[in-house]
Amino acid sequence: MNTEISLYDATTVRNRKKRSTGERAFDILNISLILLLVMVTVYPLLYTVFASFSDARALLKHEGALLFPLAPYTLQGYQMTLSNPNILQGFGNTVAMVGSGTIIGVTMTMIGAYVVTRKKFKLRGVMMKGILLTMFFSGGIIPTFFVVRGVGLYNSFWSMIIPSALNSYNLIILRTFFLSIPDSLEESAVLDGANDMQVLLKIFLPLSLPALAVITLYYAVDYWNSWYPALLYIRDRKLYPLQMFLRELLILNENVESASGKQMVSEVYTRELVKYCTVVVSTVPILIVYPFLQKYFVKGVMIGAIKG
C-alpha cells in the first residue's frame, strides 16, 4: 500500500514538473480574473451592509472605498426601516406575491412542459413554436394594459402575478429535462394502468426535482425583484410590493415616514441611512433561500443542458 502511494506521489510530482511556463501563467491569469470578479460582485453588497451600520453623518462625509462600518456604529437605520409601516406592508405583499406567483408559475410550467413532450399530442410542434415566438415578440405595454383592465385585474393583487404567470424560458428548461427521462419508465407506468396525471405526478415530478428547484428559484427571484407590473397596474399603495417603496427611496428620493421621526438628526441624514437599510432588508431574504436550493440548482442546470 505504501509503495502504491509513493508511486502516486512520484507521478503527481512528475506531472507538475512537466507543466510549462505558459500553463502556469494561464492558471495565474484565470485565478486573478476570478478573484477580480468576486471582488466586483461582492464589494457592492459589503458596501451596502457596512453603510447600513454606519453613522449617518460620518457616512455622508466619507469619500472613497468603505471597508468597515463608520463609527459610531448604529442600528438606528434598521429601527426606522422596520418601524416604517410602508416597508412592513410592502414586505408582506412581496412575500404573498412570491409565494402565490411561484406556486402558480411552477404548476403551469410543469403542466405545459409535460404537454409539449407528449408524442401522441400532434400539435406539440406548433405549440412549441408559438411558445418560442413569445420570447421574441409580445403585444406591447399598451395592449397588455388594456387586457389587464378589460379582464378586471387592474388595481388588484393578481395583476402582478397572472400576466407573467408562465415564463417561456423556464418552460423550455423543464421540457428539456423531461425529454431526458427514459420513455421506458412512462411505458411501464401506462401498462400498469396509469393515466397522464399519474405519470406526471408519480414519474416525472419525483425525477425532476433538480429542474423544478431551478425554475422555482427563477420564479421566486423574478417575483421578489418585481416592481414594474405594480407601477403599471396598481394605484392603491396598500398593494405595493417592497420593491416599489424601495424604488421611491432610491429613485424618486421621497421621504420615508417613520415612527421615530423626532429622533432623526436631519431628514437628509436619515433618508440616506434608511436607503441602505432598506436595500439590505429587501435583499437578505432571497439570499437566504439560495443555499437550500444550491445542490439541486447546479444539477438541474447541467442535466437540463444535455439535450436540446
C-alpha positions in Angstrom: 0.0 0.0 0.0 2.8 2.4 0.9 4.6 1.5 -2.4 1.4 2.5 -4.4 1.1 5.8 -2.5 4.8 6.5 -3.2 4.3 5.8 -6.9 1.2 8.0 -7.0 3.1 10.9 -5.3 6.1 10.5 -7.7 3.8 10.6 -10.7 2.0 13.7 -9.4 5.3 15.5 -8.8 6.5 14.5 -12.2 3.3 15.8 -13.9 3.6 19.1 -12.0 7.2 19.5 -13.3 6.0 18.9 -16.8 3.7 21.9 -16.7 5.0 24.6 -19.0 5.5 28.2 -18.1 2.6 29.1 -20.3 0.2 26.8 -18.5 1.3 28.3 -15.1 0.8 31.8 -16.4 -2.6 30.8 -17.8 -3.6 29.5 -14.3 -2.4 32.6 -12.6 -4.4 34.8 -15.1 -7.5 32.7 -14.5 -7.2 32.9 -10.7 -6.6 36.7 -10.9 -9.7 37.2 -13.1 -11.9 35.1 -10.9 -10.7 37.0 -7.8 -11.4 40.3 -9.6 -14.9 39.2 -10.5 -15.5 38.1 -6.9 -14.4 41.5 -5.6 -16.5 43.3 -8.2 -19.6 41.2 -7.3 -19.2 41.1 -3.5 -18.0 44.6 -2.7 -21.2 46.5 -3.6 -23.1 44.2 -1.2 -20.5 44.6 1.5 -20.5 48.4 1.0 -24.3 48.4 1.5 -24.1 46.3 4.6 -21.3 48.4 6.1 -23.1 51.6 5.3 -26.3 50.4 6.9 -24.5 50.1 10.3 -22.6 53.4 10.0 -23.3 56.7 11.5 -25.3 58.8 9.1 -23.2 62.0 9.4 -19.9 60.1 9.0 -21.4 58.2 6.0 -22.2 61.4 4.1 -18.8 62.9 4.8 -16.9 59.7 3.8 -15.3 59.5 0.4 -13.7 56.6 -1.3 -14.0 52.9 -0.5 -15.9 51.7 2.5 -14.2 48.6 4.1 -15.9 48.7 7.5 -18.8 50.4 9.3 -18.1 54.0 10.2 -18.1 54.7 14.0 -20.2 55.3 16.0 -21.9 52.1 14.9 -25.7 52.3 15.0 -28.9 50.3 14.4 -30.9 53.5 14.0 -31.4 52.9 10.3 -32.8 49.4 10.8 -35.1 50.7 13.7 -36.6 53.3 11.4 -36.9 51.0 8.5 -38.6 48.2 10.4 -40.9 50.7 12.2 -42.0 52.2 8.9 -45.5 50.8 8.1 -44.9 51.1 4.4 -41.8 48.9 4.5 -43.6 46.2 6.6 -46.7 46.3 4.4 -44.6 46.1 1.3 -42.6 43.2 2.7 -45.8 41.3 3.4 -47.2 42.0 -0.1 -43.9 40.8 -1.6 -43.9 37.6 0.4 -47.5 36.9 -0.6 -46.7 37.7 -4.3 -43.6 35.4 -4.3 -45.5 32.5 -2.7 -48.6 32.7 -4.9 -46.7 33.6 -8.1 -44.1 30.8 -7.6 -46.7 28.1 -7.0 -48.8 29.2 -10.0 -45.8 29.6 -12.2 -44.2 26.2 -11.3 -47.5 24.4 -11.7 -48.3 25.9 -15.1 -44.7 25.4 -16.3 -44.8 21.7 -15.2 -48.1 21.1 -17.0 -47.1 23.0 -20.1 -43.7 21.2 -20.4 -45.4 17.8 -20.0 -47.9 18.6 -22.7 -45.3 19.6 -25.3 -43.2 16.5 -24.7 -46.1 14.1 -25.4 -45.5 12.2 -28.7 -49.2 11.5 -29.1 -50.0 15.2 -29.0 -49.9 16.1 -32.7 -49.9 19.9 -32.1 -46.9 19.9 -29.8 -44.6 21.2 -32.5 -46.9 24.1 -33.4 -47.4 24.9 -29.7 -43.6 24.9 -29.1 -43.1 27.3 -32.0 -45.8 29.6 -30.5 -44.0 29.5 -27.1 -40.7 30.3 -28.7 -42.3 33.2 -30.6 -43.4 34.9 -27.4 -39.7 35.1 -26.3 -39.0 37.5 -29.2 -42.3 39.3 -29.8 -45.0 40.5 -27.4 -48.2 42.6 -27.7 -46.5 45.6 -26.0 -47.3 47.6 -22.9 -50.4 49.3 -24.0 -52.3 46.3 -25.4 -51.3 44.3 -22.3 -52.6 47.2 -20.1 -55.9 47.1 -21.9 -56.2 43.4 -21.5 -55.4 43.6 -17.8 -58.0 46.3 -17.3 -60.5 44.6 -19.6 -60.5 41.3 -17.6 -60.9 43.2 -14.3 -57.4 42.7 -12.9 -56.5 46.4 -12.8 -55.5 47.7 -9.3 -55.7 44.2 -7.9 -53.1 41.9 -6.3 -53.4 39.3 -9.2 -52.4 41.9 -11.8 -48.8 41.5 -10.6 -49.0 37.7 -11.0 -51.4 36.5 -13.7 -49.8 38.4 -16.7 -46.4 36.9 -16.0 -47.5 33.6 -14.6 -45.8 31.5 -17.2 -42.2 32.1 -18.4 -41.2 30.6 -21.7 -37.6 30.2 -20.8 -38.5 28.2 -17.7 -40.8 26.0 -19.7 -38.0 25.2 -22.2 -35.7 24.3 -19.3 -38.2 21.9 -17.8 -39.2 20.5 -21.3 -35.5 19.7 -21.9 -35.3 17.9 -18.6 -38.5 15.9 -19.3 -37.0 14.8 -22.6 -34.0 13.3 -20.8 -36.3 10.9 -18.8 -36.3 7.4 -20.4 -39.5 6.5 -22.3 -39.5 3.1 -20.7 -40.5 4.5 -17.4 -43.6 6.1 -18.8 -44.4 3.0 -20.9 -44.2 0.7 -17.9 -46.5 3.1 -15.9 -49.0 3.1 -18.7 -49.0 -0.7 -18.9 -49.8 -0.7 -15.2 -52.9 1.5 -15.9 -51.6 4.9 -15.1 -53.1 8.0 -16.8 -51.3 11.2 -17.8 -51.9 12.9 -14.5 -50.5 9.9 -12.6 -47.5 9.7 -14.9 -46.8 13.4 -14.4 -47.1 13.3 -10.6 -45.6 9.9 -9.9 -42.9 9.5 -12.6 -41.9 12.9 -14.0 -42.3 15.0 -10.8 -40.1 12.9 -8.5 -37.4 12.6 -11.2 -37.5 16.3 -12.0 -36.8 17.8 -8.5 -33.4 19.3 -9.6 -35.0 21.1 -12.6 -38.1 22.1 -10.5 -35.7 23.6 -7.9 -34.1 25.7 -10.7 -37.3 27.1 -12.1 -38.7 27.6 -8.6 -35.6 29.8 -7.8 -36.0 31.7 -11.1 -39.7 32.4 -10.4 -39.1 33.4 -6.8 -36.3 35.8 -7.7 -38.3 37.3 -10.5 -41.3 38.0 -8.3 -39.2 39.2 -5.4 -37.5 41.8 -7.6 -40.7 42.7 -9.5 -41.9 46.3 -9.4 -42.8 47.2 -13.0 -46.2 45.5 -13.0 -47.1 47.3 -9.8 -46.1 50.6 -11.4 -48.4 49.9 -14.4 -51.4 48.3 -12.8 -51.5 49.3 -9.1 -52.8 52.6 -7.8 -53.6 51.6 -4.2 -50.4 52.0 -2.1 -51.7 49.3 0.2 -51.0 46.7 -2.6 -47.5 48.0 -3.3 -44.7 45.4 -3.1 -41.5 46.2 -1.2 -39.6 47.0 -4.4 -42.0 49.9 -5.2 -41.2 51.5 -1.9 -37.5 50.8 -2.4 -37.8 52.5 -5.8 -39.3 55.6 -4.2 -36.4 55.7 -1.8 -33.6 55.2 -4.4 -35.0 56.9 -7.5 -37.8 59.3 -6.6 -36.0 60.4 -3.4 -39.2 60.6 -1.5 -39.3 60.9 2.3 -39.9 57.9 4.5 -42.4 58.2 7.2 -41.0 56.8 10.5 -42.3 56.3 14.0 -39.1 57.7 15.4 -39.1 60.8 13.2 -38.5 63.1 16.2 -35.2 61.4 16.9 -33.8 62.0 13.4 -30.7 64.1 13.2 -31.9 65.5 9.9 -34.1 64.5 7.0 -31.1 64.2 4.7 -29.0 62.0 7.0 -32.0 59.8 7.9 -33.0 59.3 4.3 -29.5 58.2 3.2 -29.2 55.7 6.1 -32.7 54.3 5.5 -31.8 53.7 1.8 -29.0 51.3 2.7 -31.0 49.6 5.4 -34.0 49.1 3.1 -31.7 47.6 0.4 -30.4 45.1 3.0 -33.8 44.2 4.2 -35.1 43.6 0.7 -32.0 41.6 -0.4 -31.1 39.3 2.5 -34.3 37.1 2.5 -33.9 35.9 -1.1 -30.1 35.3 -0.4 -31.1 33.0 2.4 -33.2 30.8 0.1 -30.4 30.0 -2.3 -28.2 27.8 -0.1 -31.1 25.4 0.4 -31.6 25.0 -3.4 -28.0 25.1 -4.4 -27.4 21.3 -4.6 -30.5 21.0 -6.9 -29.7 24.2 -8.8 -26.3 23.0 -10.2 -27.6 19.5 -11.0 -30.7 20.8 -12.7 -28.9 23.3 -14.9 -26.3 20.7 -16.1 -28.8 17.9 -16.8 -31.2 20.3 -18.5 -28.4 21.3 -20.9 -27.7 17.7 -22.1 -30.5 17.6 -24.7 -31.8 20.3 -26.9 
